[in-house]
């Protein structure tokens, strides 16, 4: 009789062990939250035309088990990126709408040859380019709860 109870206990324990260790992820229902790090795209809209911003460095973290998983990249500065980017021609004082997936908080910086020149005032993710002619390099720093991404775009005011 004891042997029978012993085998039943082993069977029950095995079922709990197998159930507890199985991976119940349904591969057909994955969404953007399961992608790590997420690949959010950013665009700007100038005079009704959409332009994709170049993605730079980023940092993401998430809880995984008892620890935290972190992914961080080191990328070229917006100045270095701008050397290989085509600038967007626009008129003085033109409005620029900034749209990024996931609706992050953003800060916009104007860069010069030495680095960040200043933070640009923005209202509802919209900035206005300068009234003076020239080439202007902008960095958009987007921040979500679990990460940040740097985006770059270049405008040339005609």
C-alpha positions in Angstrom: 0.0 0.0 0.0 2.8 2.4 0.8 4.4 1.7 -2.5 1.2 2.7 -4.3 1.0 6.0 -2.3 4.7 6.6 -3.1 4.1 6.3 -6.9 1.0 8.5 -6.7 3.0 11.2 -4.9 5.8 10.9 -7.5 3.2 11.2 -10.3 1.5 14.3 -8.8 4.9 15.9 -8.1 6.0 15.3 -11.7 2.9 16.8 -13.0 3.4 20.0 -10.9 7.1 20.1 -12.0 6.3 19.8 -15.7 3.5 22.3 -15.5 5.5 24.8 -13.6 8.5 24.6 -16.0 6.5 24.8 -19.2 6.6 27.9 -21.4 3.0 28.9 -22.0 3.8 31.7 -24.5 1.4 31.8 -27.4 3.7 32.8 -30.3 0.7 34.1 -32.3 -0.2 36.8 -29.8 3.2 38.5 -29.4 3.0 42.3 -29.6 5.5 45.2 -29.5 5.9 44.9 -25.7 7.5 41.5 -26.2 10.1 43.0 -28.6 13.2 44.0 -26.6 14.5 46.5 -27.3 11.5 47.9 -29.1 12.0 49.4 -32.5 10.1 52.7 -32.3 10.3 54.8 -35.4 10.3 58.6 -35.5 9.2 61.0 -38.2 8.9 64.7 -38.6 6.3 66.5 -40.7 7.3 69.7 -42.5 4.7 71.4 -44.7 2.7 68.2 -45.0 5.6 66.0 -46.0 6.8 63.2 -43.8 10.5 62.5 -43.2 12.0 59.7 -41.1 14.5 60.6 -38.4 17.7 58.7 -38.1 17.8 56.5 -35.0 21.0 57.0 -32.9 21.9 55.6 -29.5 19.4 54.1 -27.1 19.1 52.5 -23.7 16.3 50.1 -22.6 15.8 48.1 -19.4 13.2 45.6 -18.2 12.7 43.3 -15.3 13.6 39.7 -16.1 13.1 37.2 -13.3 14.8 38.6 -10.2 17.1 40.8 -12.2 17.1 43.6 -14.7 18.0 43.2 -18.4 19.7 46.3 -19.9 20.5 47.0 -23.6 22.5 50.2 -24.3 24.2 51.3 -27.5 27.0 53.8 -28.2 26.3 55.6 -31.5 27.8 58.4 -33.5 26.9 61.9 -32.3 24.2 63.9 -34.2 27.1 65.9 -35.8 28.7 62.8 -37.1 25.4 61.4 -38.3 24.5 64.6 -40.1 27.7 64.3 -42.2 26.0 61.3 -44.0 22.4 62.6 -43.9 20.5 64.5 -46.6 19.2 67.8 -45.2 15.5 68.7 -45.6 15.0 72.0 -47.4 12.5 74.3 -45.7 11.4 77.9 -45.4 12.3 80.2 -42.5 10.1 79.9 -39.4 8.6 76.7 -40.6 6.7 74.5 -38.1 8.1 70.9 -37.6 5.8 68.3 -36.1 7.6 65.4 -34.3 5.8 62.0 -34.2 7.3 59.0 -32.4 5.6 55.7 -31.7 4.6 55.1 -28.2 4.1 58.8 -27.5 7.2 59.4 -25.4 8.2 62.6 -23.6 10.7 64.5 -25.8 13.4 67.1 -25.6 14.8 68.7 -28.7 18.4 70.0 -28.9 20.1 72.1 -31.6 23.6 71.0 -32.3 26.6 73.0 -33.6 30.1 71.8 -34.6 31.2 71.5 -30.9 28.1 69.7 -29.5 24.8 70.7 -28.1 24.2 74.4 -28.5 20.9 74.7 -26.7 17.6 73.0 -25.9 14.8 74.1 -28.3 11.5 75.1 -26.9 8.7 72.9 -28.2 5.0 72.9 -27.7 2.9 69.7 -28.2 5.9 68.0 -30.0 6.2 70.9 -32.4 9.2 73.2 -33.0 9.8 76.1 -35.3 13.0 76.3 -37.4 15.1 79.5 -37.3 14.4 82.5 -39.5 18.0 82.7 -40.6 19.4 80.7 -43.5 21.6 77.8 -42.9 22.0 74.1 -42.0 20.6 73.1 -38.6 21.2 69.7 -36.9 18.5 68.6 -34.4 18.5 65.8 -31.9 15.2 64.5 -30.4 15.7 62.7 -27.2 12.6 60.5 -26.6 12.0 59.0 -23.2 9.6 56.2 -22.2 9.2 54.6 -18.8 11.8 51.9 -19.6 14.1 53.6 -22.0 15.4 56.4 -24.2 16.2 56.8 -27.9 18.1 59.6 -29.7 16.9 60.6 -33.1 18.5 63.1 -35.5 17.3 65.2 -38.4 18.9 68.0 -40.4 17.1 70.9 -42.0 18.4 73.6 -44.4 16.6 76.9 -44.2 16.5 78.5 -47.6 
